[in-house]
Amino acid sequence: MLTKDIVKKISQLARIPIKDDEAEELLSGFNKTLKVVDELFKVDVSQVEPTHQVTDLENVFREDEVDENQMLSQDKALQQAKNKHNGYFVVDQILEDD
């Protein structure tokens, strides 16, 4: 079972500030969840075949074909661009310092 100190440590690691009353509520919820998981570990599944897919659906693949009727030329794509240079869009630099 978890303790209030462990719940507070988890919140610090997740960088989620919690109050004491919230820690109590989370502690209760975590412990209930762990009890359920403990019960699941007690179930004998040695005779059960693992199931990875239950719907019997299969991926449908198609050839990756280029439809040139739906393609834009580079000139057409850049036609309404506010800023362009040598055939490319020019955008503002978006970087943040940590």
Chimera marker file (.cmm) of the C-alpha trace (Angstrom):
<marker_set name="trace">
<marker id="1" x="0.000" y="0.000" z="0.000" r="1" g="1" b="0" radius="0.5"/>
<marker id="2" x="1.079" y="3.559" z="-0.639" r="1" g="1" b="0" radius="0.5"/>
<marker id="3" x="1.621" y="6.273" z="1.932" r="1" g="1" b="0" radius="0.5"/>
<marker id="4" x="0.888" y="9.979" z="1.851" r="1" g="1" b="0" radius="0.5"/>
<marker id="5" x="4.635" y="10.655" z="1.483" r="1" g="1" b="0" radius="0.5"/>
<marker id="6" x="4.799" y="8.485" z="-1.636" r="1" g="1" b="0" radius="0.5"/>
<marker id="7" x="1.794" y="10.311" z="-3.136" r="1" g="1" b="0" radius="0.5"/>
<marker id="8" x="3.514" y="13.645" z="-2.492" r="1" g="1" b="0" radius="0.5"/>
<marker id="9" x="6.723" y="12.339" z="-4.080" r="1" g="1" b="0" radius="0.5"/>
<marker id="10" x="4.780" y="11.205" z="-7.163" r="1" g="1" b="0" radius="0.5"/>
<marker id="11" x="3.198" y="14.642" z="-7.439" r="1" g="1" b="0" radius="0.5"/>
<marker id="12" x="6.634" y="16.272" z="-7.204" r="1" g="1" b="0" radius="0.5"/>
<marker id="13" x="8.018" y="13.999" z="-9.924" r="1" g="1" b="0" radius="0.5"/>
<marker id="14" x="5.017" y="14.793" z="-12.130" r="1" g="1" b="0" radius="0.5"/>
<marker id="15" x="5.372" y="18.473" z="-11.250" r="1" g="1" b="0" radius="0.5"/>
<marker id="16" x="1.733" y="18.616" z="-10.201" r="1" g="1" b="0" radius="0.5"/>
<marker id="17" x="1.284" y="20.548" z="-6.975" r="1" g="1" b="0" radius="0.5"/>
<marker id="18" x="-1.266" y="19.030" z="-4.594" r="1" g="1" b="0" radius="0.5"/>
<marker id="19" x="-2.696" y="20.050" z="-1.244" r="1" g="1" b="0" radius="0.5"/>
<marker id="20" x="-2.861" y="17.788" z="1.824" r="1" g="1" b="0" radius="0.5"/>
<marker id="21" x="-6.568" y="17.028" z="1.355" r="1" g="1" b="0" radius="0.5"/>
<marker id="22" x="-5.930" y="16.176" z="-2.304" r="1" g="1" b="0" radius="0.5"/>
<marker id="23" x="-3.074" y="13.886" z="-1.255" r="1" g="1" b="0" radius="0.5"/>
<marker id="24" x="-5.475" y="11.996" z="1.051" r="1" g="1" b="0" radius="0.5"/>
<marker id="25" x="-8.004" y="11.606" z="-1.752" r="1" g="1" b="0" radius="0.5"/>
<marker id="26" x="-5.345" y="10.444" z="-4.214" r="1" g="1" b="0" radius="0.5"/>
<marker id="27" x="-3.930" y="8.041" z="-1.630" r="1" g="1" b="0" radius="0.5"/>
<marker id="28" x="-7.339" y="6.448" z="-1.226" r="1" g="1" b="0" radius="0.5"/>
<marker id="29" x="-7.810" y="6.148" z="-4.990" r="1" g="1" b="0" radius="0.5"/>
<marker id="30" x="-4.327" y="4.729" z="-5.578" r="1" g="1" b="0" radius="0.5"/>
<marker id="31" x="-4.775" y="2.128" z="-2.855" r="1" g="1" b="0" radius="0.5"/>
<marker id="32" x="-8.163" y="1.047" z="-4.250" r="1" g="1" b="0" radius="0.5"/>
<marker id="33" x="-6.596" y="0.670" z="-7.683" r="1" g="1" b="0" radius="0.5"/>
<marker id="34" x="-3.700" y="-1.364" z="-6.295" r="1" g="1" b="0" radius="0.5"/>
<marker id="35" x="-6.152" y="-3.690" z="-4.504" r="1" g="1" b="0" radius="0.5"/>
<marker id="36" x="-7.923" y="-4.353" z="-7.804" r="1" g="1" b="0" radius="0.5"/>
<marker id="37" x="-4.603" y="-5.027" z="-9.539" r="1" g="1" b="0" radius="0.5"/>
<marker id="38" x="-3.614" y="-7.426" z="-6.732" r="1" g="1" b="0" radius="0.5"/>
<marker id="39" x="-6.874" y="-9.325" z="-7.282" r="1" g="1" b="0" radius="0.5"/>
<marker id="40" x="-6.161" y="-9.549" z="-11.004" r="1" g="1" b="0" radius="0.5"/>
<marker id="41" x="-2.721" y="-11.041" z="-10.318" r="1" g="1" b="0" radius="0.5"/>
<marker id="42" x="-4.401" y="-13.830" z="-8.319" r="1" g="1" b="0" radius="0.5"/>
<marker id="43" x="-6.456" y="-15.014" z="-11.313" r="1" g="1" b="0" radius="0.5"/>
<marker id="44" x="-5.117" y="-18.193" z="-12.925" r="1" g="1" b="0" radius="0.5"/>
<marker id="45" x="-4.669" y="-17.490" z="-16.622" r="1" g="1" b="0" radius="0.5"/>
<marker id="46" x="-2.241" y="-20.299" z="-17.365" r="1" g="1" b="0" radius="0.5"/>
<marker id="47" x="-4.789" y="-22.066" z="-19.608" r="1" g="1" b="0" radius="0.5"/>
<marker id="48" x="-5.843" y="-18.893" z="-21.450" r="1" g="1" b="0" radius="0.5"/>
<marker id="49" x="-4.344" y="-18.191" z="-24.834" r="1" g="1" b="0" radius="0.5"/>
<marker id="50" x="-2.997" y="-14.615" z="-25.161" r="1" g="1" b="0" radius="0.5"/>
<marker id="51" x="-5.192" y="-12.313" z="-27.202" r="1" g="1" b="0" radius="0.5"/>
<marker id="52" x="-3.672" y="-9.413" z="-29.082" r="1" g="1" b="0" radius="0.5"/>
<marker id="53" x="-6.574" y="-8.586" z="-31.364" r="1" g="1" b="0" radius="0.5"/>
<marker id="54" x="-10.212" y="-9.302" z="-30.594" r="1" g="1" b="0" radius="0.5"/>
<marker id="55" x="-12.122" y="-7.842" z="-33.552" r="1" g="1" b="0" radius="0.5"/>
<marker id="56" x="-10.600" y="-9.916" z="-36.382" r="1" g="1" b="0" radius="0.5"/>
<marker id="57" x="-10.219" y="-6.722" z="-38.374" r="1" g="1" b="0" radius="0.5"/>
<marker id="58" x="-7.221" y="-6.471" z="-40.663" r="1" g="1" b="0" radius="0.5"/>
<marker id="59" x="-5.371" y="-3.485" z="-42.006" r="1" g="1" b="0" radius="0.5"/>
<marker id="60" x="-6.286" y="-2.583" z="-45.547" r="1" g="1" b="0" radius="0.5"/>
<marker id="61" x="-3.293" y="-1.594" z="-47.581" r="1" g="1" b="0" radius="0.5"/>
<marker id="62" x="-3.194" y="0.119" z="-50.923" r="1" g="1" b="0" radius="0.5"/>
<marker id="63" x="-0.462" y="1.168" z="-53.240" r="1" g="1" b="0" radius="0.5"/>
<marker id="64" x="0.927" y="4.620" z="-52.535" r="1" g="1" b="0" radius="0.5"/>
<marker id="65" x="0.188" y="6.243" z="-55.863" r="1" g="1" b="0" radius="0.5"/>
<marker id="66" x="0.582" y="9.914" z="-56.708" r="1" g="1" b="0" radius="0.5"/>
<marker id="67" x="-2.489" y="11.473" z="-58.294" r="1" g="1" b="0" radius="0.5"/>
<marker id="68" x="-0.983" y="14.219" z="-60.389" r="1" g="1" b="0" radius="0.5"/>
<marker id="69" x="-4.431" y="15.720" z="-60.984" r="1" g="1" b="0" radius="0.5"/>
<marker id="70" x="-4.572" y="16.693" z="-57.305" r="1" g="1" b="0" radius="0.5"/>
<marker id="71" x="-0.988" y="17.940" z="-57.058" r="1" g="1" b="0" radius="0.5"/>
<marker id="72" x="-0.013" y="21.583" z="-56.831" r="1" g="1" b="0" radius="0.5"/>
<marker id="73" x="3.008" y="22.798" z="-58.667" r="1" g="1" b="0" radius="0.5"/>
<marker id="74" x="5.569" y="24.608" z="-56.571" r="1" g="1" b="0" radius="0.5"/>
<marker id="75" x="4.625" y="27.916" z="-58.189" r="1" g="1" b="0" radius="0.5"/>
<marker id="76" x="0.924" y="27.326" z="-57.508" r="1" g="1" b="0" radius="0.5"/>
<marker id="77" x="1.599" y="26.352" z="-53.877" r="1" g="1" b="0" radius="0.5"/>
<marker id="78" x="3.661" y="29.503" z="-53.303" r="1" g="1" b="0" radius="0.5"/>
<marker id="79" x="1.300" y="31.721" z="-55.276" r="1" g="1" b="0" radius="0.5"/>
<marker id="80" x="-0.295" y="33.445" z="-52.261" r="1" g="1" b="0" radius="0.5"/>
<marker id="81" x="2.595" y="33.141" z="-49.807" r="1" g="1" b="0" radius="0.5"/>
<marker id="82" x="3.439" y="36.427" z="-48.110" r="1" g="1" b="0" radius="0.5"/>
<marker id="83" x="7.124" y="35.581" z="-47.852" r="1" g="1" b="0" radius="0.5"/>
<marker id="84" x="9.030" y="33.222" z="-50.096" r="1" g="1" b="0" radius="0.5"/>
<marker id="85" x="12.666" y="32.747" z="-51.042" r="1" g="1" b="0" radius="0.5"/>
<marker id="86" x="14.179" y="30.464" z="-53.685" r="1" g="1" b="0" radius="0.5"/>
<marker id="87" x="11.003" y="28.381" z="-53.956" r="1" g="1" b="0" radius="0.5"/>
<marker id="88" x="10.392" y="27.975" z="-50.210" r="1" g="1" b="0" radius="0.5"/>
<marker id="89" x="7.972" y="29.464" z="-47.695" r="1" g="1" b="0" radius="0.5"/>
<marker id="90" x="9.654" y="31.914" z="-45.307" r="1" g="1" b="0" radius="0.5"/>
<marker id="91" x="8.256" y="31.889" z="-41.762" r="1" g="1" b="0" radius="0.5"/>
<marker id="92" x="9.284" y="33.494" z="-38.489" r="1" g="1" b="0" radius="0.5"/>
<marker id="93" x="11.634" y="31.500" z="-36.303" r="1" g="1" b="0" radius="0.5"/>
<marker id="94" x="9.812" y="29.917" z="-33.364" r="1" g="1" b="0" radius="0.5"/>
<marker id="95" x="12.221" y="28.817" z="-30.643" r="1" g="1" b="0" radius="0.5"/>
<marker id="96" x="11.899" y="29.107" z="-26.891" r="1" g="1" b="0" radius="0.5"/>
<marker id="97" x="14.606" y="29.269" z="-24.273" r="1" g="1" b="0" radius="0.5"/>
<marker id="98" x="14.083" y="26.995" z="-21.283" r="1" g="1" b="0" radius="0.5"/>
<link id1="1" id2="2" r="1" g="1" b="0" radius="0.2"/>
<link id1="2" id2="3" r="1" g="1" b="0" radius="0.2"/>
<link id1="3" id2="4" r="1" g="1" b="0" radius="0.2"/>
<link id1="4" id2="5" r="1" g="1" b="0" radius="0.2"/>
<link id1="5" id2="6" r="1" g="1" b="0" radius="0.2"/>
<link id1="6" id2="7" r="1" g="1" b="0" radius="0.2"/>
<link id1="7" id2="8" r="1" g="1" b="0" radius="0.2"/>
<link id1="8" id2="9" r="1" g="1" b="0" radius="0.2"/>
<link id1="9" id2="10" r="1" g="1" b="0" radius="0.2"/>
<link id1="10" id2="11" r="1" g="1" b="0" radius="0.2"/>
<link id1="11" id2="12" r="1" g="1" b="0" radius="0.2"/>
<link id1="12" id2="13" r="1" g="1" b="0" radius="0.2"/>
<link id1="13" id2="14" r="1" g="1" b="0" radius="0.2"/>
<link id1="14" id2="15" r="1" g="1" b="0" radius="0.2"/>
<link id1="15" id2="16" r="1" g="1" b="0" radius="0.2"/>
<link id1="16" id2="17" r="1" g="1" b="0" radius="0.2"/>
<link id1="17" id2="18" r="1" g="1" b="0" radius="0.2"/>
<link id1="18" id2="19" r="1" g="1" b="0" radius="0.2"/>
<link id1="19" id2="20" r="1" g="1" b="0" radius="0.2"/>
<link id1="20" id2="21" r="1" g="1" b="0" radius="0.2"/>
<link id1="21" id2="22" r="1" g="1" b="0" radius="0.2"/>
<link id1="22" id2="23" r="1" g="1" b="0" radius="0.2"/>
<link id1="23" id2="24" r="1" g="1" b="0" radius="0.2"/>
<link id1="24" id2="25" r="1" g="1" b="0" radius="0.2"/>
<link id1="25" id2="26" r="1" g="1" b="0" radius="0.2"/>
<link id1="26" id2="27" r="1" g="1" b="0" radius="0.2"/>
<link id1="27" id2="28" r="1" g="1" b="0" radius="0.2"/>
<link id1="28" id2="29" r="1" g="1" b="0" radius="0.2"/>
<link id1="29" id2="30" r="1" g="1" b="0" radius="0.2"/>
<link id1="30" id2="31" r="1" g="1" b="0" radius="0.2"/>
<link id1="31" id2="32" r="1" g="1" b="0" radius="0.2"/>
<link id1="32" id2="33" r="1" g="1" b="0" radius="0.2"/>
<link id1="33" id2="34" r="1" g="1" b="0" radius="0.2"/>
<link id1="34" id2="35" r="1" g="1" b="0" radius="0.2"/>
<link id1="35" id2="36" r="1" g="1" b="0" radius="0.2"/>
<link id1="36" id2="37" r="1" g="1" b="0" radius="0.2"/>
<link id1="37" id2="38" r="1" g="1" b="0" radius="0.2"/>
<link id1="38" id2="39" r="1" g="1" b="0" radius="0.2"/>
<link id1="39" id2="40" r="1" g="1" b="0" radius="0.2"/>
<link id1="40" id2="41" r="1" g="1" b="0" radius="0.2"/>
<link id1="41" id2="42" r="1" g="1" b="0" radius="0.2"/>
<link id1="42" id2="43" r="1" g="1" b="0" radius="0.2"/>
<link id1="43" id2="44" r="1" g="1" b="0" radius="0.2"/>
<link id1="44" id2="45" r="1" g="1" b="0" radius="0.2"/>
<link id1="45" id2="46" r="1" g="1" b="0" radius="0.2"/>
<link id1="46" id2="47" r="1" g="1" b="0" radius="0.2"/>
<link id1="47" id2="48" r="1" g="1" b="0" radius="0.2"/>
<link id1="48" id2="49" r="1" g="1" b="0" radius="0.2"/>
<link id1="49" id2="50" r="1" g="1" b="0" radius="0.2"/>
<link id1="50" id2="51" r="1" g="1" b="0" radius="0.2"/>
<link id1="51" id2="52" r="1" g="1" b="0" radius="0.2"/>
<link id1="52" id2="53" r="1" g="1" b="0" radius="0.2"/>
<link id1="53" id2="54" r="1" g="1" b="0" radius="0.2"/>
<link id1="54" id2="55" r="1" g="1" b="0" radius="0.2"/>
<link id1="55" id2="56" r="1" g="1" b="0" radius="0.2"/>
<link id1="56" id2="57" r="1" g="1" b="0" radius="0.2"/>
<link id1="57" id2="58" r="1" g="1" b="0" radius="0.2"/>
<link id1="58" id2="59" r="1" g="1" b="0" radius="0.2"/>
<link id1="59" id2="60" r="1" g="1" b="0" radius="0.2"/>
<link id1="60" id2="61" r="1" g="1" b="0" radius="0.2"/>
<link id1="61" id2="62" r="1" g="1" b="0" radius="0.2"/>
<link id1="62" id2="63" r="1" g="1" b="0" radius="0.2"/>
<link id1="63" id2="64" r="1" g="1" b="0" radius="0.2"/>
<link id1="64" id2="65" r="1" g="1" b="0" radius="0.2"/>
<link id1="65" id2="66" r="1" g="1" b="0" radius="0.2"/>
<link id1="66" id2="67" r="1" g="1" b="0" radius="0.2"/>
<link id1="67" id2="68" r="1" g="1" b="0" radius="0.2"/>
<link id1="68" id2="69" r="1" g="1" b="0" radius="0.2"/>
<link id1="69" id2="70" r="1" g="1" b="0" radius="0.2"/>
<link id1="70" id2="71" r="1" g="1" b="0" radius="0.2"/>
<link id1="71" id2="72" r="1" g="1" b="0" radius="0.2"/>
<link id1="72" id2="73" r="1" g="1" b="0" radius="0.2"/>
<link id1="73" id2="74" r="1" g="1" b="0" radius="0.2"/>
<link id1="74" id2="75" r="1" g="1" b="0" radius="0.2"/>
<link id1="75" id2="76" r="1" g="1" b="0" radius="0.2"/>
<link id1="76" id2="77" r="1" g="1" b="0" radius="0.2"/>
<link id1="77" id2="78" r="1" g="1" b="0" radius="0.2"/>
<link id1="78" id2="79" r="1" g="1" b="0" radius="0.2"/>
<link id1="79" id2="80" r="1" g="1" b="0" radius="0.2"/>
<link id1="80" id2="81" r="1" g="1" b="0" radius="0.2"/>
<link id1="81" id2="82" r="1" g="1" b="0" radius="0.2"/>
<link id1="82" id2="83" r="1" g="1" b="0" radius="0.2"/>
<link id1="83" id2="84" r="1" g="1" b="0" radius="0.2"/>
<link id1="84" id2="85" r="1" g="1" b="0" radius="0.2"/>
<link id1="85" id2="86" r="1" g="1" b="0" radius="0.2"/>
<link id1="86" id2="87" r="1" g="1" b="0" radius="0.2"/>
<link id1="87" id2="88" r="1" g="1" b="0" radius="0.2"/>
<link id1="88" id2="89" r="1" g="1" b="0" radius="0.2"/>
<link id1="89" id2="90" r="1" g="1" b="0" radius="0.2"/>
<link id1="90" id2="91" r="1" g="1" b="0" radius="0.2"/>
<link id1="91" id2="92" r="1" g="1" b="0" radius="0.2"/>
<link id1="92" id2="93" r="1" g="1" b="0" radius="0.2"/>
<link id1="93" id2="94" r="1" g="1" b="0" radius="0.2"/>
<link id1="94" id2="95" r="1" g="1" b="0" radius="0.2"/>
<link id1="95" id2="96" r="1" g="1" b="0" radius="0.2"/>
<link id1="96" id2="97" r="1" g="1" b="0" radius="0.2"/>
<link id1="97" id2="98" r="1" g="1" b="0" radius="0.2"/>
</marker_set>
